[in-house]
Amino acid sequence: MDDEEVKEDTDESANRSNSNSLTLHPDKSVLESEEEEPVKIKKDSVSLKFPIDELKARLKKLKQEETEKNGEALRKNENRFKRFYETLKEELNALKVNVTSDSELLKKFFQKFQFYKNSITTGTLSVVETEEVLDILNNLEYLLHQIDNAKIFSDMDGLIQIISPCLNGTNNEIKSEALRLLGAAAQSNPKVQAKALENDFIQKVLHVLSTNTKTEVRSRCLFALSALIRQFPAAQKAWIDHGGLQLLGKILYDDQLHIQMKAMKLINDLTIERQNLQEINDVDQRQQKTREYDITDFEQKLVRHDYCKLLSNLMVKCFREKLANKFSIENNDFLEVISDSMITVTPICSADFKNYKSSILHVIDSLLYFYQNLNIKLTVDETDVLKSLISLIERLKITIFETPHDEL
């Protein structure tokens, strides 16, 4: 290359430097210059020193900015995690406060109740005081639906300190609420069930059931009894030993339909418990459970105390009343409950049911014929109800008279 070409290129580079302009790809431009004209760059290194240094500085600045951005993003993530962690801690602390709060509430209700305790047992509560006591019982019942709270209530001797005085008092509203509280505490809670058994609450509830005439109180008695003895053979034995089966027999013989339905449902539940023992896969566990239930002698005593006869008589009466009335979509609950009860206890009561075969079979066939030959226009809902009833009654007939059973 001659000197004029070098000078011309140098002038162009100087002009670009003086105009403060950069190419879009400065690294590429520098590399291309280095490859093509190494001598020129070496010769004119002074004139190119400024733009190259400026480019390096700018690249360094870009890297610093990128690092700062990444650091900022990292700090944001850390801050976000800290906020999440703090929120989580607050929620956990709130949960601890709630548990403590329930325990404190129970203590406060216990303290408030003590003020009215003597007046409850002596029957000297004023109207305002009665409302206060009912409010305390209602709030306790709400808290005791939580199993842990029910255990705390039991440990605080709530059965004796609160429920027992209410059952011994004369106010039926308070008795009713106390029975509901007892049922809520004992339901699916073995610890409370055991405590109630130790303190003779099964006998106490049976006494109220046998002496009180108020429907609401009697209904709550059956609710409480169910909670106290279900899945608890020892409590079931105490219930039977203290006349529980005879009392339910009297209810089937003559009582309000609502109370009779609850009595039948309780016997159903106890019967199904025993039937479910056969579904336990572990042989040792099944044998142990069977031995526990055998101490109650439930099936034999059910027959011995005429429950099967009373149930079949009630069923015949119910079916006859249905035959006497025009079909209605309403008020079929009793028919369904008694039919289910007959089906459930048939393995126990088959001999008694066969003794009453003529009367039972007659009303079953008559009601089936009545339902299958209705000459009235039905809505879709009424048609569905009718089909369901027919299916249930047909199953009842098959279960009682067409399925072989092993007699006791």
DRENDO-1510 file (C-alpha; in Angstrom, 1 decimal, always signed):
<recs>
REC; n; res; u; v; w
REC; 1; MET; +0.0; +0.0; +0.0 .
REC; 2; ASP; +1.2; +3.5; -0.8 .
REC; 3; ASP; +1.3; +6.5; +1.6 .
REC; 4; GLU; -1.7; +8.3; +0.0 .
REC; 5; GLU; -4.1; +5.4; +0.6 .
REC; 6; VAL; -2.9; +5.1; +4.3 .
REC; 7; LYS; -3.3; +8.9; +4.7 .
REC; 8; GLU; -6.8; +8.8; +3.2 .
REC; 9; ASP; -7.9; +6.0; +5.5 .
REC; 10; THR; -6.4; +7.7; +8.5 .
REC; 11; ASP; -8.2; +10.9; +7.6 .
REC; 12; GLU; -11.5; +9.0; +7.4 .
REC; 13; SER; -10.9; +7.4; +10.8 .
REC; 14; ALA; -10.1; +10.8; +12.3 .
REC; 15; ASN; -13.2; +12.3; +10.8 .
REC; 16; ARG; -15.3; +9.5; +12.3 .
REC; 17; SER; -13.6; +10.1; +15.7 .
REC; 18; ASN; -14.2; +13.8; +15.5 .
REC; 19; SER; -17.9; +13.4; +14.6 .
REC; 20; ASN; -18.4; +11.2; +17.8 .
REC; 21; SER; -20.1; +8.5; +15.7 .
REC; 22; LEU; -19.9; +4.8; +16.3 .
REC; 23; THR; -20.7; +1.9; +14.0 .
REC; 24; LEU; -23.4; -0.5; +14.9 .
REC; 25; HIS; -20.9; -3.4; +15.5 .
REC; 26; PRO; -17.8; -1.8; +16.7 .
REC; 27; ASP; -16.1; -5.0; +17.8 .
REC; 28; LYS; -16.6; -6.4; +14.3 .
REC; 29; SER; -15.2; -3.3; +12.7 .
REC; 30; VAL; -12.1; -3.3; +14.9 .
REC; 31; LEU; -11.5; -7.0; +14.2 .
REC; 32; GLU; -11.9; -6.5; +10.5 .
REC; 33; SER; -9.5; -3.6; +10.6 .
REC; 34; GLU; -7.0; -5.7; +12.6 .
REC; 35; GLU; -7.2; -8.5; +10.0 .
REC; 36; GLU; -7.0; -6.5; +6.9 .
REC; 37; GLU; -4.7; -3.6; +8.0 .
REC; 38; PRO; -2.5; -4.6; +10.9 .
REC; 39; VAL; +0.2; -2.2; +10.0 .
REC; 40; LYS; -2.2; +0.7; +9.7 .
REC; 41; ILE; -3.6; +0.1; +13.2 .
REC; 42; LYS; -0.2; -0.2; +14.7 .
REC; 43; LYS; +0.9; +3.0; +13.0 .
REC; 44; ASP; -2.2; +5.0; +13.9 .
REC; 45; SER; -2.9; +3.5; +17.3 .
REC; 46; VAL; -2.9; +6.9; +18.9 .
REC; 47; SER; -5.8; +8.1; +16.7 .
REC; 48; LEU; -8.0; +5.0; +17.6 .
REC; 49; LYS; -7.2; +4.8; +21.3 .
REC; 50; PHE; -10.1; +7.1; +22.4 .
REC; 51; PRO; -13.0; +5.3; +20.6 .
REC; 52; ILE; -11.8; +1.8; +21.6 .
REC; 53; ASP; -11.5; +2.9; +25.3 .
REC; 54; GLU; -14.9; +4.5; +25.2 .
REC; 55; LEU; -16.4; +1.3; +23.7 .
REC; 56; LYS; -14.8; -0.8; +26.5 .
REC; 57; ALA; -16.1; +1.6; +29.1 .
REC; 58; ARG; -19.6; +1.4; +27.7 .
REC; 59; LEU; -19.4; -2.5; +27.6 .
REC; 60; LYS; -18.3; -2.5; +31.2 .
REC; 61; LYS; -21.2; -0.2; +32.1 .
REC; 62; LEU; -23.7; -2.5; +30.3 .
REC; 63; LYS; -22.3; -5.5; +32.3 .
REC; 64; GLN; -22.6; -3.5; +35.5 .
REC; 65; GLU; -26.2; -2.5; +34.7 .
REC; 66; GLU; -27.1; -6.1; +33.9 .
REC; 67; THR; -25.5; -7.3; +37.1 .
REC; 68; GLU; -27.4; -4.6; +39.0 .
REC; 69; LYS; -30.7; -5.7; +37.3 .
REC; 70; ASN; -30.1; -9.3; +38.3 .
REC; 71; GLY; -29.3; -8.3; +41.8 .
REC; 72; GLU; -32.4; -6.2; +41.9 .
REC; 73; ALA; -34.5; -9.2; +40.7 .
REC; 74; LEU; -32.9; -11.4; +43.3 .
REC; 75; ARG; -33.6; -8.9; +46.0 .
REC; 76; LYS; -37.2; -8.7; +44.8 .
REC; 77; ASN; -37.6; -12.5; +45.0 .
REC; 78; GLU; -36.0; -12.4; +48.5 .
REC; 79; ASN; -38.4; -9.7; +49.6 .
REC; 80; ARG; -41.3; -11.6; +48.1 .
REC; 81; PHE; -40.3; -14.7; +50.0 .
REC; 82; LYS; -39.9; -12.7; +53.2 .
REC; 83; ARG; -43.4; -11.3; +52.8 .
REC; 84; PHE; -44.8; -14.8; +52.2 .
REC; 85; TYR; -42.9; -16.1; +55.2 .
REC; 86; GLU; -44.1; -13.3; +57.4 .
REC; 87; THR; -47.7; -13.9; +56.2 .
REC; 88; LEU; -47.4; -17.6; +56.9 .
REC; 89; LYS; -46.1; -16.9; +60.4 .
REC; 90; GLU; -49.0; -14.6; +61.1 .
REC; 91; GLU; -51.5; -17.2; +59.9 .
REC; 92; LEU; -49.9; -19.9; +62.1 .
REC; 93; ASN; -49.9; -17.6; +65.0 .
REC; 94; ALA; -53.6; -16.9; +64.4 .
REC; 95; LEU; -54.3; -20.6; +64.4 .
REC; 96; LYS; -52.6; -20.9; +67.8 .
REC; 97; VAL; -54.6; -18.0; +69.0 .
REC; 98; ASN; -57.8; -19.6; +67.9 .
REC; 99; VAL; -57.0; -22.9; +69.8 .
REC; 100; THR; -56.1; -20.9; +72.9 .
REC; 101; SER; -59.2; -18.8; +72.4 .
REC; 102; ASP; -61.5; -21.9; +72.3 .
REC; 103; SER; -60.0; -23.1; +75.6 .
REC; 104; GLU; -60.4; -19.7; +77.2 .
REC; 105; LEU; -64.0; -19.5; +76.0 .
REC; 106; LEU; -64.7; -22.8; +77.6 .
REC; 107; LYS; -63.3; -21.5; +80.9 .
REC; 108; LYS; -65.4; -18.4; +80.6 .
REC; 109; PHE; -68.6; -20.3; +79.9 .
REC; 110; PHE; -67.8; -22.6; +82.9 .
REC; 111; GLN; -67.4; -19.5; +85.1 .
REC; 112; LYS; -70.6; -17.9; +83.9 .
REC; 113; PHE; -72.5; -21.1; +84.4 .
REC; 114; GLN; -71.5; -21.5; +88.0 .
REC; 115; PHE; -73.4; -18.3; +88.9 .
REC; 116; TYR; -76.7; -20.0; +87.8 .
REC; 117; LYS; -76.0; -23.5; +88.9 .
REC; 118; ASN; -77.9; -23.5; +92.2 .
REC; 119; SER; -80.9; -21.7; +90.6 .
REC; 120; ILE; -81.1; -24.3; +87.9 .
REC; 121; THR; -81.3; -27.2; +90.3 .
REC; 122; THR; -83.8; -25.4; +92.6 .
REC; 123; GLY; -85.9; -24.2; +89.7 .
REC; 124; THR; -85.7; -20.5; +90.7 .
REC; 125; LEU; -84.3; -19.0; +87.5 .
REC; 126; SER; -85.9; -15.8; +86.2 .
REC; 127; VAL; -86.8; -15.5; +82.6 .
REC; 128; VAL; -83.7; -13.4; +81.9 .
REC; 129; GLU; -81.5; -15.9; +83.7 .
REC; 130; THR; -83.0; -18.8; +81.8 .
REC; 131; GLU; -82.1; -17.0; +78.5 .
REC; 132; GLU; -78.6; -16.5; +79.8 .
REC; 133; VAL; -78.2; -20.2; +80.7 .
REC; 134; LEU; -79.6; -21.3; +77.3 .
REC; 135; ASP; -77.1; -19.0; +75.6 .
REC; 136; ILE; -74.2; -20.5; +77.5 .
REC; 137; LEU; -75.4; -24.1; +76.6 .
REC; 138; ASN; -75.9; -23.1; +73.0 .
REC; 139; ASN; -72.4; -21.6; +72.7 .
REC; 140; LEU; -70.8; -24.6; +74.4 .
REC; 141; GLU; -72.6; -26.9; +72.0 .
REC; 142; TYR; -71.2; -25.0; +69.1 .
REC; 143; LEU; -67.7; -25.3; +70.5 .
REC; 144; LEU; -68.0; -29.0; +71.3 .
REC; 145; HIS; -68.6; -30.1; +67.7 .
REC; 146; GLN; -64.8; -30.0; +67.5 .
REC; 147; ILE; -63.5; -33.2; +69.0 .
REC; 148; ASP; -60.6; -31.5; +70.7 .
REC; 149; ASN; -62.9; -29.1; +72.4 .
REC; 150; ALA; -65.1; -31.9; +73.6 .
REC; 151; LYS; -62.1; -33.6; +75.1 .
REC; 152; ILE; -61.2; -30.4; +76.9 .
REC; 153; PHE; -64.8; -30.1; +78.1 .
REC; 154; SER; -64.6; -33.6; +79.5 .
REC; 155; ASP; -61.3; -33.0; +81.2 .
REC; 156; MET; -62.7; -29.9; +82.8 .
REC; 157; ASP; -65.4; -32.2; +84.3 .
REC; 158; GLY; -68.1; -30.5; +82.2 .
REC; 159; LEU; -70.4; -33.5; +82.3 .
REC; 160; ILE; -70.7; -33.2; +86.0 .
REC; 161; GLN; -70.3; -29.5; +86.4 .
REC; 162; ILE; -72.7; -28.4; +83.6 .
REC; 163; ILE; -74.8; -31.2; +82.1 .
REC; 164; SER; -75.8; -33.0; +85.3 .
REC; 165; PRO; -77.3; -30.0; +87.0 .
REC; 166; CYS; -79.3; -29.2; +83.9 .
REC; 167; LEU; -80.7; -32.7; +83.8 .
REC; 168; ASN; -81.6; -32.6; +87.5 .
REC; 169; GLY; -83.4; -29.3; +87.1 .
REC; 170; THR; -87.0; -28.6; +86.3 .
REC; 171; ASN; -86.7; -26.4; +83.2 .
REC; 172; ASN; -87.5; -28.4; +80.0 .
REC; 173; GLU; -85.8; -26.0; +77.7 .
REC; 174; ILE; -82.6; -26.2; +79.7 .
REC; 175; LYS; -82.9; -30.0; +79.8 .
REC; 176; SER; -83.3; -30.2; +76.1 .
REC; 177; GLU; -80.2; -28.0; +75.4 .
REC; 178; ALA; -78.2; -29.9; +77.9 .
REC; 179; LEU; -79.1; -33.2; +76.2 .
REC; 180; ARG; -78.1; -31.7; +72.8 .
REC; 181; LEU; -74.8; -30.6; +74.4 .
REC; 182; LEU; -74.2; -34.1; +75.8 .
REC; 183; GLY; -74.8; -35.6; +72.3 .
REC; 184; ALA; -72.5; -33.2; +70.6 .
REC; 185; ALA; -69.7; -33.9; +73.2 .
REC; 186; ALA; -70.1; -37.7; +73.0 .
REC; 187; GLN; -70.6; -38.1; +69.2 .
REC; 188; SER; -67.7; -40.1; +67.7 .
REC; 189; ASN; -65.6; -39.3; +70.7 .
REC; 190; PRO; -64.6; -42.4; +72.7 .
REC; 191; LYS; -63.0; -40.4; +75.5 .
REC; 192; VAL; -66.2; -38.6; +76.3 .
REC; 193; GLN; -68.3; -41.8; +75.9 .
REC; 194; ALA; -66.1; -43.5; +78.5 .
REC; 195; LYS; -66.3; -40.6; +80.9 .
REC; 196; ALA; -70.1; -40.5; +80.5 .
REC; 197; LEU; -70.3; -44.3; +81.1 .
REC; 198; GLU; -68.2; -43.9; +84.3 .
REC; 199; ASN; -70.5; -41.2; +85.6 .
REC; 200; ASP; -73.8; -43.1; +84.9 .
REC; 201; PHE; -75.1; -40.7; +82.2 .
REC; 202; ILE; -76.8; -43.6; +80.4 .
REC; 203; GLN; -79.0; -44.2; +83.4 .
REC; 204; LYS; -79.6; -40.5; +83.8 .
REC; 205; VAL; -80.7; -40.0; +80.2 .
REC; 206; LEU; -82.9; -43.1; +80.4 .
REC; 207; HIS; -84.6; -41.7; +83.5 .
REC; 208; VAL; -85.4; -38.4; +81.7 .
REC; 209; LEU; -86.7; -40.4; +78.7 .
REC; 210; SER; -89.0; -42.5; +80.9 .
REC; 211; THR; -90.3; -39.6; +83.0 .
REC; 212; ASN; -90.5; -36.6; +80.7 .
REC; 213; THR; -93.5; -36.1; +78.4 .
REC; 214; LYS; -92.2; -33.2; +76.3 .
REC; 215; THR; -91.5; -34.3; +72.7 .
REC; 216; GLU; -88.4; -32.1; +72.3 .
REC; 217; VAL; -86.8; -33.4; +75.5 .
REC; 218; ARG; -87.6; -37.1; +74.6 .
REC; 219; SER; -86.2; -36.6; +71.1 .
REC; 220; ARG; -83.0; -35.1; +72.5 .
REC; 221; CYS; -82.8; -38.1; +74.9 .
REC; 222; LEU; -82.7; -40.5; +72.0 .
REC; 223; PHE; -80.1; -38.3; +70.2 .
REC; 224; ALA; -77.9; -38.3; +73.3 .
REC; 225; LEU; -78.3; -42.1; +73.9 .
REC; 226; SER; -77.3; -42.8; +70.3 .
REC; 227; ALA; -74.1; -40.7; +70.7 .
REC; 228; LEU; -73.3; -42.3; +74.0 .
REC; 229; ILE; -73.6; -46.0; +73.0 .
REC; 230; ARG; -72.9; -46.3; +69.3 .
REC; 231; GLN; -69.6; -48.2; +68.5 .
REC; 232; PHE; -69.2; -48.7; +72.2 .
REC; 233; PRO; -70.3; -52.3; +73.3 .
REC; 234; ALA; -69.7; -51.6; +77.1 .
REC; 235; ALA; -72.1; -48.7; +77.0 .
REC; 236; GLN; -74.6; -50.7; +75.0 .
REC; 237; LYS; -74.5; -53.4; +77.7 .
REC; 238; ALA; -75.2; -50.7; +80.4 .
REC; 239; TRP; -78.0; -49.4; +78.3 .
REC; 240; ILE; -79.6; -52.8; +77.9 .
REC; 241; ASP; -79.0; -53.7; +81.6 .
REC; 242; HIS; -80.8; -50.6; +82.7 .
REC; 243; GLY; -83.9; -51.2; +80.6 .
REC; 244; GLY; -83.1; -49.5; +77.4 .
REC; 245; LEU; -84.7; -52.1; +75.1 .
REC; 246; GLN; -87.9; -52.3; +77.2 .
REC; 247; LEU; -88.2; -48.5; +77.0 .
REC; 248; LEU; -87.8; -48.5; +73.2 .
REC; 249; GLY; -90.5; -51.2; +73.1 .
REC; 250; LYS; -92.9; -49.0; +74.9 .
REC; 251; ILE; -92.1; -46.2; +72.5 .
REC; 252; LEU; -93.0; -48.5; +69.5 .
REC; 253; TYR; -96.2; -49.5; +71.3 .
REC; 254; ASP; -97.5; -46.0; +71.9 .
REC; 255; ASP; -95.7; -42.7; +71.2 .
REC; 256; GLN; -95.5; -39.9; +68.7 .
REC; 257; LEU; -94.3; -40.9; +65.2 .
REC; 258; HIS; -91.2; -38.7; +65.5 .
REC; 259; ILE; -90.0; -40.4; +68.6 .
REC; 260; GLN; -90.8; -43.9; +67.2 .
REC; 261; MET; -88.7; -43.1; +64.1 .
REC; 262; LYS; -85.7; -42.2; +66.3 .
REC; 263; ALA; -86.1; -45.4; +68.3 .
REC; 264; MET; -86.2; -47.6; +65.2 .
REC; 265; LYS; -83.2; -45.8; +63.7 .
REC; 266; LEU; -81.2; -46.4; +66.9 .
REC; 267; ILE; -82.0; -50.2; +66.8 .
REC; 268; ASN; -81.1; -50.2; +63.1 .
REC; 269; ASP; -77.7; -48.6; +63.8 .
REC; 270; LEU; -76.9; -51.1; +66.6 .
REC; 271; THR; -77.9; -54.0; +64.3 .
REC; 272; ILE; -75.8; -52.8; +61.4 .
REC; 273; GLU; -72.8; -52.4; +63.7 .
REC; 274; ARG; -72.9; -56.1; +64.4 .
REC; 275; GLN; -73.5; -57.0; +60.7 .
REC; 276; ASN; -70.4; -55.0; +59.8 .
REC; 277; LEU; -68.2; -57.1; +62.0 .
REC; 278; GLN; -68.1; -59.7; +59.3 .
REC; 279; GLU; -66.4; -57.2; +57.0 .
REC; 280; ILE; -63.3; -56.8; +59.2 .
REC; 281; ASN; -60.5; -58.5; +57.2 .
REC; 282; ASP; -58.1; -59.1; +60.1 .
REC; 283; VAL; -59.2; -62.3; +61.8 .
REC; 284; ASP; -57.8; -61.5; +65.2 .
REC; 285; GLN; -59.4; -58.1; +65.2 .
REC; 286; ARG; -62.7; -59.5; +64.0 .
REC; 287; GLN; -62.7; -62.1; +66.8 .
REC; 288; GLN; -61.8; -59.5; +69.4 .
REC; 289; LYS; -64.6; -57.2; +68.3 .
REC; 290; THR; -67.1; -60.0; +68.2 .
REC; 291; ARG; -66.3; -61.0; +71.7 .
REC; 292; GLU; -66.8; -57.4; +72.8 .
REC; 293; TYR; -70.3; -57.3; +71.2 .
REC; 294; ASP; -71.2; -60.7; +72.5 .
REC; 295; ILE; -71.3; -59.4; +76.1 .
REC; 296; THR; -74.4; -57.3; +75.2 .
REC; 297; ASP; -76.5; -60.3; +74.2 .
REC; 298; PHE; -78.2; -57.8; +72.0 .
REC; 299; GLU; -79.9; -60.0; +69.4 .
REC; 300; GLN; -81.4; -62.4; +71.9 .
REC; 301; LYS; -82.7; -59.7; +74.2 .
REC; 302; LEU; -84.2; -57.9; +71.3 .
REC; 303; VAL; -86.4; -60.9; +70.7 .
REC; 304; ARG; -86.9; -61.6; +74.4 .
REC; 305; HIS; -88.3; -58.1; +75.0 .
REC; 306; ASP; -90.8; -58.4; +72.1 .
REC; 307; TYR; -89.2; -55.7; +69.9 .
REC; 308; CYS; -89.8; -57.9; +66.8 .
REC; 309; LYS; -93.5; -58.3; +67.6 .
REC; 310; LEU; -94.0; -54.6; +68.4 .
REC; 311; LEU; -92.2; -53.6; +65.2 .
REC; 312; SER; -94.3; -55.9; +63.0 .
REC; 313; ASN; -97.5; -54.6; +64.7 .
REC; 314; LEU; -96.4; -51.0; +64.1 .
REC; 315; MET; -95.7; -51.8; +60.4 .
REC; 316; VAL; -99.2; -53.3; +59.9 .
REC; 317; LYS; -100.7; -50.3; +61.5 .
REC; 318; CYS; -98.7; -47.9; +59.3 .
REC; 319; PHE; -99.5; -49.7; +56.1 .
REC; 320; ARG; -103.2; -49.8; +56.9 .
REC; 321; GLU; -103.2; -46.1; +57.4 .
REC; 322; LYS; -101.5; -45.6; +54.1 .
REC; 323; LEU; -104.2; -47.7; +52.4 .
REC; 324; ALA; -106.9; -45.5; +54.0 .
REC; 325; ASN; -105.5; -42.3; +52.6 .
REC; 326; LYS; -105.0; -41.0; +49.1 .
REC; 327; PHE; -101.5; -41.2; +47.9 .
REC; 328; SER; -99.4; -38.2; +48.8 .
REC; 329; ILE; -95.8; -37.3; +47.9 .
REC; 330; GLU; -95.5; -36.0; +51.5 .
REC; 331; ASN; -95.3; -37.8; +54.8 .
REC; 332; ASN; -93.7; -41.0; +53.6 .
REC; 333; ASP; -90.7; -40.9; +55.9 .
REC; 334; PHE; -92.3; -43.1; +58.5 .
REC; 335; LEU; -93.2; -45.8; +56.0 .
REC; 336; GLU; -89.6; -45.7; +54.7 .
REC; 337; VAL; -88.1; -45.9; +58.2 .
REC; 338; ILE; -90.2; -48.8; +59.3 .
REC; 339; SER; -89.7; -50.7; +56.1 .
REC; 340; ASP; -85.9; -50.3; +56.4 .
REC; 341; SER; -86.1; -51.4; +60.0 .
REC; 342; MET; -88.0; -54.6; +59.1 .
REC; 343; ILE; -85.4; -55.4; +56.4 .
REC; 344; THR; -82.5; -54.7; +58.7 .
REC; 345; VAL; -83.7; -56.8; +61.7 .
REC; 346; THR; -85.1; -59.7; +59.6 .
REC; 347; PRO; -82.1; -62.0; +60.4 .
REC; 348; ILE; -82.9; -61.5; +64.1 .
REC; 349; CYS; -86.7; -61.4; +63.9 .
REC; 350; SER; -87.4; -63.9; +61.1 .
REC; 351; ALA; -89.2; -66.3; +63.5 .
REC; 352; ASP; -91.5; -63.6; +64.9 .
REC; 353; PHE; -92.2; -62.2; +61.4 .
REC; 354; LYS; -93.2; -65.6; +60.1 .
REC; 355; ASN; -95.6; -66.0; +63.1 .
REC; 356; TYR; -97.3; -62.8; +61.9 .
REC; 357; LYS; -97.0; -63.8; +58.2 .
REC; 358; SER; -100.7; -63.6; +57.3 .
REC; 359; SER; -101.3; -60.1; +58.6 .
REC; 360; ILE; -97.9; -58.8; +57.4 .
REC; 361; LEU; -98.2; -60.3; +53.9 .
REC; 362; HIS; -101.8; -59.1; +53.5 .
REC; 363; VAL; -101.0; -55.4; +54.1 .
REC; 364; ILE; -97.8; -55.6; +52.0 .
REC; 365; ASP; -99.8; -57.1; +49.0 .
REC; 366; SER; -102.6; -54.7; +49.5 .
REC; 367; LEU; -100.4; -51.6; +49.6 .
REC; 368; LEU; -98.4; -52.8; +46.6 .
REC; 369; TYR; -101.7; -53.3; +44.6 .
REC; 370; PHE; -102.9; -49.9; +45.8 .
REC; 371; TYR; -99.7; -48.1; +44.6 .
REC; 372; GLN; -99.5; -50.0; +41.4 .
REC; 373; ASN; -103.0; -49.2; +40.3 .
REC; 374; LEU; -103.4; -45.6; +41.2 .
REC; 375; ASN; -106.0; -43.9; +39.0 .
REC; 376; ILE; -104.8; -40.3; +39.6 .
REC; 377; LYS; -102.6; -38.0; +37.5 .
REC; 378; LEU; -99.1; -37.7; +39.1 .
REC; 379; THR; -96.4; -35.1; +38.6 .
REC; 380; VAL; -92.9; -36.3; +37.7 .
REC; 381; ASP; -91.7; -36.0; +41.3 .
REC; 382; GLU; -94.8; -37.9; +42.6 .
REC; 383; THR; -94.1; -40.6; +40.0 .
REC; 384; ASP; -90.5; -41.0; +41.2 .
REC; 385; VAL; -91.6; -41.2; +44.8 .
REC; 386; LEU; -94.2; -43.8; +44.0 .
REC; 387; LYS; -91.6; -45.9; +42.1 .
REC; 388; SER; -89.3; -45.7; +45.0 .
REC; 389; LEU; -92.0; -46.8; +47.5 .
REC; 390; ILE; -93.0; -49.7; +45.4 .
REC; 391; SER; -89.4; -50.9; +45.1 .
REC; 392; LEU; -88.9; -50.6; +48.8 .
REC; 393; ILE; -92.1; -52.6; +49.7 .
REC; 394; GLU; -91.2; -55.3; +47.2 .
REC; 395; ARG; -87.8; -55.6; +48.7 .
REC; 396; LEU; -89.4; -55.9; +52.2 .
REC; 397; LYS; -91.6; -58.7; +51.0 .
REC; 398; ILE; -88.7; -60.6; +49.4 .
REC; 399; THR; -86.5; -60.1; +52.5 .
REC; 400; ILE; -89.1; -61.3; +55.0 .
REC; 401; PHE; -90.7; -64.2; +53.2 .
REC; 402; GLU; -88.6; -65.3; +50.3 .
REC; 403; THR; -85.0; -65.1; +51.6 .
REC; 404; PRO; -83.9; -68.0; +53.8 .
REC; 405; HIS; -82.6; -67.0; +57.3 .
REC; 406; ASP; -80.8; -68.9; +60.0 .
REC; 407; GLU; -82.9; -68.9; +63.1 .
REC; 408; LEU; -81.3; -68.0; +66.4 .
</recs>
